[in-house]
Amino acid sequence: MTGYTVKPLDSFTWHDFARLAERHNGVWGGCWCMGFHAKGPGWGVSAAMNRSEKEQLVAERRAHAALVFAGRECVGWCQFGPTAELPRIKSLKAYEAGLSVLPDWRITCFFVSRRHRGKGVAAAALDGAIAEIARHGGGTVESYPDDVEDAKLARGFGHNATVAMFERRGFVRQRRIAKNRWVVVRRVEAA
């Protein structure tokens, strides 16, 4: 995480998160990192409603993310949260077909500013998310990354990073749920 600092998303850092999202058109067509939360009344209706709902979830401490800063500028994040907070994932039908027990935590989404892609921001965000999960009591953590090369993902759409990045941090492959998507799991101890 050399050169970066990581802070949790909360009411104090909301404006930093919002500035980054606004610079990128609300992120992926106005999602505002709401795609994995339970569907609220504005879910998918408009970017403005997604923004409003995300801000409300943050104010209520029902949205978690590790925000990565280069100096004072927020340049990326990793969204995580308890399974009930983030019930929606990609490849859900295949996931549920092989499900035995739900994890305590999910890591569902990464976003990195265009100017900072390929510079270790996602890795710093993942390290920050793991530290925050430990601070919140730890437990079983799952994520759903793609099994592609880091370089290919850095140039394209990759909302949840690569298997290799997770494996470098102690996650193990549990099962495949799509052509290139895996469930990866790790136990994080309380801090």
C-alpha positions as a Markdown table, in Angstrom:
| # | Residue | x | y | z |
|---|---|---|---|---|
| 1 | Met | 0.0 | 0.0 | 0.0 |
| 2 | Thr | 3.0 | 2.2 | -0.5 |
| 3 | Gly | 1.9 | 5.8 | -1.3 |
| 4 | Tyr | -1.7 | 5.2 | -0.5 |
| 5 | Thr | -3.8 | 5.6 | 2.7 |
| 6 | Val | -7.0 | 3.7 | 3.3 |
| 7 | Lys | -10.0 | 5.0 | 5.2 |
| 8 | Pro | -13.4 | 3.5 | 5.8 |
| 9 | Leu | -16.5 | 4.9 | 4.0 |
| 10 | Asp | -18.5 | 6.8 | 6.6 |
| 11 | Ser | -20.2 | 10.2 | 7.0 |
| 12 | Phe | -16.7 | 11.8 | 7.3 |
| 13 | Thr | -15.4 | 10.4 | 4.0 |
| 14 | Trp | -18.7 | 10.4 | 2.1 |
| 15 | His | -17.8 | 13.5 | 0.1 |
| 16 | Asp | -14.5 | 12.0 | -1.0 |
| 17 | Phe | -16.4 | 8.9 | -2.3 |
| 18 | Ala | -19.0 | 11.1 | -3.9 |
| 19 | Arg | -16.4 | 13.2 | -5.7 |
| 20 | Leu | -14.8 | 10.1 | -7.2 |
| 21 | Ala | -18.2 | 8.7 | -8.3 |
| 22 | Glu | -19.3 | 12.0 | -9.8 |
| 23 | Arg | -16.0 | 12.3 | -11.8 |
| 24 | His | -16.9 | 8.9 | -13.3 |
| 25 | Asn | -20.5 | 9.5 | -14.2 |
| 26 | Gly | -21.9 | 7.8 | -11.1 |
| 27 | Val | -19.7 | 4.7 | -11.8 |
| 28 | Trp | -20.8 | 2.2 | -14.5 |
| 29 | Gly | -23.8 | 4.1 | -15.7 |
| 30 | Gly | -24.9 | 5.6 | -12.4 |
| 31 | Cys | -24.8 | 2.6 | -10.1 |
| 32 | Trp | -23.1 | 4.5 | -7.2 |
| 33 | Cys | -22.1 | 1.0 | -6.0 |
| 34 | Met | -25.7 | 0.1 | -5.2 |
| 35 | Gly | -25.9 | -3.0 | -7.5 |
| 36 | Phe | -25.1 | -5.5 | -4.8 |
| 37 | His | -27.3 | -4.0 | -2.1 |
| 38 | Ala | -30.9 | -5.1 | -1.6 |
| 39 | Lys | -33.2 | -3.4 | -4.0 |
| 40 | Gly | -34.5 | -0.2 | -2.5 |
| 41 | Pro | -37.3 | 2.1 | -3.9 |
| 42 | Gly | -34.9 | 3.9 | -6.3 |
| 43 | Trp | -32.7 | 0.9 | -7.2 |
| 44 | Gly | -31.9 | 1.2 | -10.9 |
| 45 | Val | -34.4 | 4.1 | -11.5 |
| 46 | Ser | -31.8 | 6.8 | -11.8 |
| 47 | Ala | -28.2 | 7.7 | -10.9 |
| 48 | Ala | -29.6 | 10.5 | -8.6 |
| 49 | Met | -31.8 | 8.0 | -6.7 |
| 50 | Asn | -28.9 | 5.5 | -6.4 |
| 51 | Arg | -26.7 | 8.3 | -5.1 |
| 52 | Ser | -29.3 | 9.3 | -2.5 |
| 53 | Glu | -29.9 | 5.7 | -1.4 |
| 54 | Lys | -26.2 | 5.1 | -1.1 |
| 55 | Glu | -25.7 | 8.3 | 1.0 |
| 56 | Gln | -28.6 | 7.2 | 3.3 |
| 57 | Leu | -27.1 | 3.7 | 3.7 |
| 58 | Val | -23.7 | 5.3 | 4.6 |
| 59 | Ala | -25.4 | 7.6 | 7.1 |
| 60 | Glu | -27.1 | 4.6 | 8.7 |
| 61 | Arg | -23.8 | 2.6 | 8.8 |
| 62 | Arg | -25.3 | 0.0 | 6.4 |
| 63 | Ala | -22.8 | 0.4 | 3.6 |
| 64 | His | -19.1 | -0.4 | 4.0 |
| 65 | Ala | -16.1 | 0.3 | 1.8 |
| 66 | Ala | -12.4 | 0.8 | 2.1 |
| 67 | Leu | -11.5 | 4.0 | 0.3 |
| 68 | Val | -8.0 | 4.5 | -1.1 |
| 69 | Phe | -6.4 | 7.9 | -1.1 |
| 70 | Ala | -3.5 | 9.2 | -3.1 |
| 71 | Gly | -2.7 | 12.3 | -0.9 |
| 72 | Arg | -6.1 | 13.9 | -0.2 |
| 73 | Glu | -7.8 | 12.5 | -3.4 |
| 74 | Cys | -10.0 | 9.4 | -3.2 |
| 75 | Val | -8.8 | 7.2 | -6.1 |
| 76 | Gly | -10.7 | 3.9 | -5.6 |
| 77 | Trp | -12.6 | 1.7 | -3.3 |
| 78 | Cys | -13.5 | -1.9 | -2.3 |
| 79 | Gln | -17.1 | -2.5 | -1.2 |
| 80 | Phe | -17.6 | -5.1 | 1.5 |
| 81 | Gly | -20.3 | -5.9 | 4.0 |
| 82 | Pro | -22.2 | -8.5 | 5.9 |
| 83 | Thr | -24.1 | -10.9 | 3.6 |
| 84 | Ala | -27.5 | -9.4 | 4.6 |
| 85 | Glu | -26.2 | -5.9 | 3.6 |
| 86 | Leu | -25.0 | -7.2 | 0.2 |
| 87 | Pro | -27.4 | -10.0 | -0.8 |
| 88 | Arg | -27.0 | -9.6 | -4.6 |
| 89 | Ile | -24.0 | -11.0 | -6.5 |
| 90 | Lys | -23.2 | -11.9 | -10.1 |
| 91 | Ser | -23.9 | -15.5 | -11.1 |
| 92 | Leu | -26.4 | -15.8 | -8.2 |
| 93 | Lys | -28.2 | -18.9 | -9.5 |
| 94 | Ala | -25.0 | -20.9 | -10.0 |
| 95 | Tyr | -23.8 | -19.7 | -6.6 |
| 96 | Glu | -27.0 | -20.8 | -4.8 |
| 97 | Ala | -26.9 | -24.2 | -6.5 |
| 98 | Gly | -23.7 | -25.1 | -4.7 |
| 99 | Leu | -24.4 | -23.2 | -1.5 |
| 100 | Ser | -23.8 | -24.9 | 1.9 |
| 101 | Val | -23.6 | -21.9 | 4.3 |
| 102 | Leu | -23.5 | -18.1 | 3.8 |
| 103 | Pro | -20.4 | -16.2 | 4.7 |
| 104 | Asp | -20.2 | -13.6 | 7.4 |
| 105 | Trp | -18.9 | -11.0 | 4.9 |
| 106 | Arg | -18.8 | -10.4 | 1.2 |
| 107 | Ile | -16.5 | -8.4 | -1.0 |
| 108 | Thr | -18.6 | -7.4 | -4.0 |
| 109 | Cys | -17.1 | -4.5 | -5.9 |
| 110 | Phe | -14.0 | -2.5 | -6.7 |
| 111 | Phe | -13.7 | 0.8 | -8.5 |
| 112 | Val | -10.5 | 2.6 | -9.4 |
| 113 | Ser | -10.2 | 6.0 | -11.0 |
| 114 | Arg | -9.2 | 5.9 | -14.7 |
| 115 | Arg | -6.0 | 7.8 | -14.0 |
| 116 | His | -4.9 | 5.3 | -11.3 |
| 117 | Arg | -5.7 | 2.0 | -12.9 |
| 118 | Gly | -2.9 | -0.6 | -12.9 |
| 119 | Lys | -1.1 | 1.1 | -10.0 |
| 120 | Gly | -2.0 | -1.1 | -7.1 |
| 121 | Val | -5.1 | 0.8 | -6.0 |
| 122 | Ala | -7.4 | -2.3 | -6.0 |
| 123 | Ala | -4.8 | -4.2 | -4.0 |
| 124 | Ala | -4.6 | -1.4 | -1.4 |
| 125 | Ala | -8.4 | -1.4 | -1.3 |
| 126 | Leu | -8.6 | -5.1 | -0.7 |
| 127 | Asp | -6.0 | -4.9 | 2.1 |
| 128 | Gly | -8.0 | -2.1 | 3.6 |
| 129 | Ala | -11.3 | -4.1 | 3.4 |
| 130 | Ile | -9.6 | -7.1 | 5.1 |
| 131 | Ala | -8.4 | -4.8 | 7.9 |
| 132 | Glu | -11.8 | -3.2 | 8.3 |
| 133 | Ile | -13.4 | -6.7 | 8.5 |
| 134 | Ala | -10.9 | -7.6 | 11.2 |
| 135 | Arg | -11.8 | -4.4 | 13.0 |
| 136 | His | -15.5 | -5.3 | 12.8 |
| 137 | Gly | -14.9 | -8.7 | 14.4 |
| 138 | Gly | -13.7 | -10.8 | 11.5 |
| 139 | Gly | -15.3 | -14.0 | 10.2 |
| 140 | Thr | -15.6 | -15.9 | 7.0 |
| 141 | Val | -15.1 | -13.7 | 3.9 |
| 142 | Glu | -16.2 | -14.5 | 0.4 |
| 143 | Ser | -15.6 | -12.8 | -2.9 |
| 144 | Tyr | -16.4 | -13.6 | -6.6 |
| 145 | Pro | -13.4 | -12.5 | -8.7 |
| 146 | Asp | -12.5 | -13.4 | -12.3 |
| 147 | Asp | -9.8 | -15.8 | -13.2 |
| 148 | Val | -8.1 | -13.6 | -15.8 |
| 149 | Glu | -4.7 | -11.9 | -15.9 |
| 150 | Asp | -4.4 | -8.7 | -13.8 |
| 151 | Ala | -3.3 | -6.7 | -16.8 |
| 152 | Lys | -6.3 | -7.7 | -18.9 |
| 153 | Leu | -8.7 | -6.8 | -16.1 |
| 154 | Ala | -7.0 | -3.4 | -15.5 |
| 155 | Arg | -7.8 | -2.4 | -19.1 |
| 156 | Gly | -11.4 | -3.7 | -19.1 |
| 157 | Phe | -14.5 | -4.0 | -16.9 |
| 158 | Gly | -13.7 | -5.9 | -13.8 |
| 159 | His | -16.0 | -5.0 | -10.9 |
| 160 | Asn | -14.4 | -7.6 | -8.6 |
| 161 | Ala | -10.7 | -7.9 | -9.4 |
| 162 | Thr | -8.9 | -11.2 | -10.1 |
| 163 | Val | -8.5 | -14.5 | -8.4 |
| 164 | Ala | -4.8 | -14.1 | -8.4 |
| 165 | Met | -5.0 | -10.8 | -6.3 |
| 166 | Phe | -7.2 | -12.6 | -3.8 |
| 167 | Glu | -5.0 | -15.7 | -3.7 |
| 168 | Arg | -2.0 | -13.5 | -2.9 |
| 169 | Arg | -3.9 | -12.5 | 0.3 |
| 170 | Gly | -4.7 | -16.0 | 1.5 |
| 171 | Phe | -8.1 | -16.6 | -0.2 |
| 172 | Val | -8.6 | -20.0 | -1.6 |
| 173 | Arg | -10.8 | -21.1 | -4.5 |
| 174 | Gln | -13.9 | -22.8 | -3.3 |
| 175 | Arg | -15.9 | -23.4 | -6.6 |
| 176 | Arg | -16.5 | -22.0 | -10.0 |
| 177 | Ile | -19.8 | -20.2 | -10.6 |
| 178 | Ala | -19.3 | -18.9 | -14.2 |
| 179 | Lys | -16.8 | -19.5 | -17.0 |
| 180 | Asn | -14.1 | -17.3 | -15.4 |
| 181 | Arg | -15.7 | -16.4 | -12.0 |
| 182 | Trp | -14.9 | -18.2 | -8.8 |
| 183 | Val | -16.0 | -18.1 | -5.2 |
| 184 | Val | -12.9 | -17.5 | -3.1 |
| 185 | Val | -12.9 | -17.8 | 0.7 |
| 186 | Arg | -10.8 | -16.7 | 3.6 |
| 187 | Arg | -11.2 | -16.6 | 7.4 |
| 188 | Val | -10.2 | -13.2 | 8.9 |
| 189 | Glu | -9.5 | -13.0 | 12.6 |
| 190 | Ala | -10.7 | -10.2 | 14.7 |
| 191 | Ala | -8.3 | -7.4 | 15.3 |
